[in-house]
Amino acid sequence: MKQLRTVDEITAWLNEAAGLSEALLEELALTHHGYSVHLRFKLIIDRHGRVLDEPVLVTFDFDAVHTLSLVGDLTHSMVHHPEMSNWGHE
């Protein structure tokens, strides 16, 4: 497993992964008594818009987190029919 340690390394990787624009947030946890945040995403589409044969799991662990903000870009349909938002999963 490759670990990225600098802002430049993380930025370059995110650019290659299309900024996680086609990823599903699978796990979010506050750890170390709220000092740290653990995030796990599942990438399902590559940066060219092609569906991956196998999803790629990506984990981020951040320490000394002062603020955490989540903004969902949900469509009208997703808000009113959440049961339809399964991204191909049963």
ABEGO torsion letter per residue (X at the ends): XBBBABAAAAAAAAAAAGGGABBBBABBBBBGGGABBBBBBBBABBAAGBBBABBBBBBBBBBGBABBBBBBBBBAAAAABAAABAGGBX
